[in-house]
Each structure stands twice: as structure tokens, then as C-alpha cells.
Amino acid sequence: MINLTFGEQVKIVLSRKDMTIKELAEEIEARTGKKMSRQNLTQRLGRDNFQEQDMRMIADILGCPFQLRRSTGKQCPSHPVYR
């Protein structure tokens, strides 16, 4: 199985949902009340620079389950799947 970063996974899901990075940035801004430009989100996706709470929110926006995994691919015991 290919190990994809969170940023890579988000880009794939955006493409499949026919959603743009700009639309995702606007939804993040609407939910958090904090400025999120398309450029900023693009950079964060490229650097894969997200806190866990941000990853959970983005997964929720995209309608995807969120699951943390160790680099070994095993699920973290303290972090069950959130849907």
C-alpha cells in the first residue's frame, strides 16, 4: 500500500469531489473565523503542515473518516477512527 501524506490525500479527495483548494480554504475560514487563503492552504498542503484538530476538521469538511496511523501503518491505540 502506498503511504500518502495527509496533504496528498486531501488533494486526491478534492479532485474526486470536484472541489477546489479555494473552496476548501473558504470553508475552513467559515468554520474557524480565521483567514485562510488559497495560497496559504496550498503551501500547508505541500509542506503537510497541519495540527491534528485541523486534519479532523478538513476530513469532516470533505466527508471523510479520520484515522491516525503510526509510520508502521498500525492504528494508534489512543486515537480510534472518528467518522
Order of alpha helices (4+ residues) and beta strands (2+ residues): alpha-alpha-alpha-alpha
